[in-house]
Amino acid sequence: MLVAEDGLPKMTGRVVGWLLVCDPAEQTAAEVAEALQASRGSISGAMRMLTPSGFVERFTKPGDRREYFRLRPESWKQMFERRAQQAARAAAICQRGAALLADEPPESRARIEGLRDLYAFMADEFAEIFQSWERRRKERG
């Protein structure tokens, strides 16, 4: 999913996949490398891509000098919230573009207005999806 749609390197997707199912949930880079039969360098590169966004967090345990990695709680939801914000920003940009073309014939504005409408729709739908998700989570406890 992350690899195909977001263009991330294959190893990054494998690391996320492993961190979704591993036990315990927190792993050292060496443990991830061993589980995925990958080099420490490729794991390090994947972690460098995943930690700045907060998707994966790096931490240490008291009395243990090793660094551990785990998926940050709510990271999936936050990823989709960022996409919703991106859609809203894109709709606003398209709206400014459409305003610049206000005096042009409708066929000249159609493409940017169509894109604006799509992004605005996506932003609205994301908001409804998040509300539904929160209701479902509360219902399930």
ChimeraX attribute file (.defattr): number of C-alpha atoms within 10 A of each C-alpha:
attribute: neighborCount
match mode: 1-to-1
recipient: residues
	/A:1	9
	/A:2	14
	/A:3	13
	/A:4	10
	/A:5	7
	/A:6	9
	/A:7	10
	/A:8	15
	/A:9	15
	/A:10	12
	/A:11	17
	/A:12	21
	/A:13	19
	/A:14	18
	/A:15	23
	/A:16	18
	/A:17	15
	/A:18	18
	/A:19	20
	/A:20	12
	/A:21	9
	/A:22	14
	/A:23	9
	/A:24	8
	/A:25	13
	/A:26	18
	/A:27	20
	/A:28	16
	/A:29	21
	/A:30	17
	/A:31	15
	/A:32	23
	/A:33	18
	/A:34	13
	/A:35	12
	/A:36	15
	/A:37	9
	/A:38	14
	/A:39	13
	/A:40	15
	/A:41	11
	/A:42	16
	/A:43	22
	/A:44	16
	/A:45	13
	/A:46	20
	/A:47	21
	/A:48	13
	/A:49	16
	/A:50	20
	/A:51	16
	/A:52	11
	/A:53	12
	/A:54	16
	/A:55	19
	/A:56	21
	/A:57	18
	/A:58	18
	/A:59	13
	/A:60	12
	/A:61	9
	/A:62	7
	/A:63	6
	/A:64	8
	/A:65	8
	/A:66	13
	/A:67	14
	/A:68	19
	/A:69	19
	/A:70	22
	/A:71	23
	/A:72	15
	/A:73	12
	/A:74	10
	/A:75	15
	/A:76	12
	/A:77	12
	/A:78	15
	/A:79	13
	/A:80	13
	/A:81	16
	/A:82	12
	/A:83	15
	/A:84	21
	/A:85	15
	/A:86	15
	/A:87	21
	/A:88	20
	/A:89	16
	/A:90	18
	/A:91	24
	/A:92	15
	/A:93	15
	/A:94	21
	/A:95	18
	/A:96	14
	/A:97	15
	/A:98	21
	/A:99	14
	/A:100	11
	/A:101	16
	/A:102	12
	/A:103	10
	/A:104	11
	/A:105	9
	/A:106	11
	/A:107	8
	/A:108	13
	/A:109	17
	/A:110	13
	/A:111	13
	/A:112	19
	/A:113	20
	/A:114	14
	/A:115	16
	/A:116	24
	/A:117	15
	/A:118	15
	/A:119	22
	/A:120	21
	/A:121	15
	/A:122	19
	/A:123	22
	/A:124	14
	/A:125	13
	/A:126	19
	/A:127	15
	/A:128	12
	/A:129	12
	/A:130	15
	/A:131	12
	/A:132	12
	/A:133	13
	/A:134	12
	/A:135	12
	/A:136	11
	/A:137	10
	/A:138	9
	/A:139	8
	/A:140	7
	/A:141	6
